[in-house]
Amino acid sequence: MAPGLWHKAEFPGMGTQVRLEFAGPRWPGGSGREDGRGVVASEARAAGQSAASQDWAAGLVGSVRELVREIEAELSRYRGDSDVSRLNRASGQWLEIGQHTAAVLAAAAAWRIATGGLFDPAMPGQPIDVDTPPGQPPRARIGRPAGAKTVHQRESALSGIDLKGIDSGIDLGGIGKGYTADQILALCQRHGASSALVSLGTSSLAALGERPGGGPWRIGLRSPGADRDQALGVAELAGGALATSGIDEQGHHIIDPRTGRPAKAGVLQATVMAADGMTAEAYSTALVVGGPTGAWPSAPTGAAGPDRDGFTVSGAAVAWILVTAEAVLVSPGATSCFHPSLRE
């Protein structure tokens, strides 16, 4: 069935702007309108649609806003009452954490192993334990007392995570936006959206279905650093997620977690397309740190380093576009969906 009326919403969240464009079911009768609740209906697809579409869209946007508030309340390192801030202050004490924090910590641990430490949200000497007993809230701590059991000695009902970190705690911002984009997209699907594009800033996006007018979503990529006003090209995203890491407009660099210094692999910017946002964010960061020919491990999770097809993560291809000082490098897996001469 063709998508119904298109809607747009934008609001602050996760330290950036959250933008959402989506289409829902087709509703009988009526015509599109703006309703003053943060939802804008596109006239291009308004014919035959009823006010019910606007009511449905406003309800979905309200649910998305609440979801983002929940995630930010747990993951933000700028909020003193967040899970991340409380863990960083707790000096090795066990604390109850939310489901979002537990999910992102587990993913961060997996990507830390899969990338050989090229992606790492924590600091040297700051291991993290996550305990998820059945039927009880998850809990975590940074640091363990002397003599504590290792991850492999823990009971199988628990999920033990041991992360190397940065400074005096953890920062989950490296995959938090990707996680949020994934969760928003899943919420849109549960509410019946037929197509959607979620973006958190310009670095983390997730897509469902087709863009207005049909075909893959077209994502404009910019050059890194001071050249960000210059278009790099367009990536087509037919579902899944896209993440970009690298030098920002102020010239800030990705830090190599192994040294605590700016990465020196020669990659100014990395864009990764993957099945989900956390995978795309973790590997875009790791590519900036390790480069396309870095010492990538063959991890037991099925993840491996860059090869002629990009990555393989649990059997699924992950395509990449890298910008160095000399060239733009495109993995064969991305050649069919990256168009350097086009604009959005």
N, C-alpha and C positions, 0 to 999 in steps of 0.2 A: 504493500500500500504506500502511496506517495505520502511524504511528510505533510503535516499540517502547517499552521501559521508559524513563522519564525519569530523568535524573541531574543532580546539581548539584555544583559544585566552586568553591572560593574560596581564593585565596592571594595574597600580596603580590607586586607587580611594577610596574615603570614608575612608581615613586613613589606608588602607590595600591594599591587592592585590585582584583584581577582576579576577576570573577565569570563563571561559565559555567553555563548551563542547556541541556541538549541531550537529544535522543532519537536512538536508533540503530535498527538493523534489528530486526525481530521475531525472537526466538529461540524455538525449540520447547521446550515443557515447563518445569517448575520454577516458582519464584516469586522475587520481588525480595527483596533483603536489603541491609544496610549491610555494607561490607567493611573499614572501618578504613583505607582508602588515600586518603582525601580525596574519596570519591565517595559520595553519598547517593542511594539509589534511592527514587523516589516510589511509595508503596503504591497510589496511584490507578491506576497502569498496570502493576502488577506481575503480574497474573493471566496465566498462560500463559508467562511469561518464565523463562528458565533462568539459572543462574549464569554462563553464557557472556556474557550482557549486561553483568554487572558486570566481568568480566575485560576485555571490549572497552572499557568506559568507563574503567577504570583505566589501560589502555594509552593511550587518547586523552588523558586528563588529564596523564599523564606526558610525552607528546609536546608538549602545549601548554605545560607548565611549562618544558621545555627550549627551546622556541621563544622564549618571553618572556625567558628568561635570555640567549639569543643577541642579541636585539634590544636589550635593556637594556645589554648589554656594549658595544654599538657606539654607542648614541645618548645614554646618560645623561651629562649635564653634571656630575653629582655623583660620577662615578667618574674618577679620575685617569688610568686606562688606557683609557678609551673612545675611540672615533674622534673624537668631538666635542671632548673635552678635549685630545687630542693635537694636533688641528688648531688649536685655539685657542692652543696653546703653540708651534707650529712656526714662527712668524714668516715665513710665505711659502714654507716648504720643502714639497716634494712628499712625501706620505705615502701608503702603501697603506691603503685603507679596505675595509670589508666591503661585501657586496652590499646589506645593509639600509640602511647609510648612503648608498650611492650612489643607491638608489631614492628615499629620502626627500629627499635634496638635489635630485634632478631634479624631483620633484614640487613642492618648495618654490620652485624657480626658476620653474616654470610658473605657480604661483598668485601669485607676486610680480608677474609680468607681467600676468596676467589681472585682478588687482585694482588695478593701478596703484600698487603699493606699500602698499596698505592692510593686506595681510598680508605680513610680511617678517621672516624669522628671523635676519637678520644686522644689522650696524651700518654707519653711514655710513663710507665709506672703506675697507671691508673686503670687497673682491670675493672670490669663491670660484671656483676652477677645478675642474672634475671631468673626469678623463681616463679613458675606458673603452676602451682598446685591445683589439681582438678577441683572445681567447685568453689574456688576462693579467688579473691582479687590478686592479680599479679603483683609482685614486689621486686625491687632491685636495690643494689647498693654499688657504690664506687669504692674499690679497694676491698681487700679481704684480710681478716686477722691471720696472724701467723698460724700455720698448721691446718688451714682450711682445706677441704677437699678440692681437687682439681675438677674441671668440667667433666672429664671422663669418669670420675669416681662418683658423680652425683647420681641420684636415683633416676631411673628412666622417666618417671612422671614429671620431672623437673626439666626446665630448659636452662642450661648453664651457658652463660656468655662471658667470654674473657676478651676484652678489647684493650688494645694499646691506645693511649689517648694523647691529647695535646694540652699542655698547660696543666690546669688543676681540675679538669673535668671533661664533660662531653659537650658537643655541639652537634645537634642532629639536623641543622639547617641544610647540610649537604644533600640529604635525600628527603627532608621534610616536605618541601614543595611538591616533589614528585609523588609522594604518598598522598598529599592532599588532593592533587589533581586526579589521581586514581580513584580516591574515595568519592569525589564529586561526580566523576563520570559514572561510577557504579550507582550512585544515588539517582542520577538522571535516568539510567536504565530502569531502575526499580519503579520510577514514577511514570514510565511509559514513553520517555523521549525516544524518538526514532533517529535523531542525529544530534550531535553536540560537539562543540569545541570548547575546552577549558584551558585557560592560560593563567599562570601566576607570574606576573611580570612578563618578561620576554624570554625567560630561560627554561620554563617548565610548561609543557603543553600535553594535553591528552585529547584524543579524538574518537568519535563514534559516528558511524555512518558516513554520509556524504555532505558536502558543503551546499549552500544554497545554489540552485542551478544544476546540481549534480556533479559527480566526480570527486576525487580526493580533495581533502582540505589543503590549501596552499599556504605555506608558512614562509614568510619572508625572513631571510637570514641576513644579518649585518656583519660588516667587518669588525674585527676586535679593536679594543682600545680607543685611541683618539680618532680612528677612522670609522667609527660606528655609524656615521651618517652615510657612509658608502655602502650600497647594496652588494651583498655577496652572491645572492641568487635566491631561488625558491625551492623549498623541499616540499614534496607532496606526501601527505600523511593520510593513508587509508586505514584508519584505526590505529590503536596503540598509542605510543607516546614519543615525545621528542624533548631532549634536554640539551642545553648549551652551557658549557663552562669555559672560563678563560679570563683574559684581562678585561676589566670593566672600563667604563668611561673615564674614571679617575686614574687609571693605570694600575689598579691593585691586582696583584697576581694571586694565583692559587698557591697555597703553601704545600710543600712536600712534607707529609707527616713523618717521614723517616729522618728529616734533618731539621724541621722547624723553620726552614728558609724557603724563599720563593722557588717554585719548580724551575728546573733548568733543562728540560727535555727538548726545548725548541718548539713546542706547540703553543701558539698564542691563543688558540680557540679550538674547542672540540664540540661538535654536534653529534649526538647519538640518537638513533631511532630504534626503539625496542618495543616489546609487547606491553611494558608497564613503565610508569614514571620513575619508580625507585631504581629499576635496572638502568634506565637511560641516564639518570643523574649520577649514579655511582660510577658508571663506565665513562661518562664524559669527563668527570673529575680525574679518574685514573688515567685516561689518555693524556690529559694535560700534564700530569705528574710523570708518567712513565714513557710517554711517546709511543708512536706506532710500532717501534721495534724494541721496546723495553724488555726487561727481564720478567716476562709474564709467566705465571705458574700455570700448570694444568691441574686445576683444583678438583677435589673429589666430588664437588657439587655438579660437575659437568661444564663449568665455565672455563674458558681458556682465553689466552691473549689474542691480539689481532693477527689474522692470517689473510689469505687472499680474498676471503669472503667477508671480512670484518671480524665479528666474534661469533662464537657459538655459546649460548647460555642455555643449559638444560635442553639442548637440541634445537633451540630457536635462533635464527640469525639476528644479529644486531649490527646494523649498518652505521658507518661513521663518515663524517666530513671534518677534516683537520685543516687548520690554517697555520702555516709557519711563516717565517720572515721571507722565505723564498717562493712558496707555492701553496696552492690549495690541493690537498690530497683527498681523494674520494675512494672509499672502498668499493669493490665491484658490486657489493650488495646495495649500494646507494646510487649507482650510476643511472638507474632507471627512474629514480624519484627525485634527483637533485638536478636543477636546471640553472646553471650559473648565469645565463644571459637573461633570465626572466625576472620580473618583479611581481609582487602580489597582485 
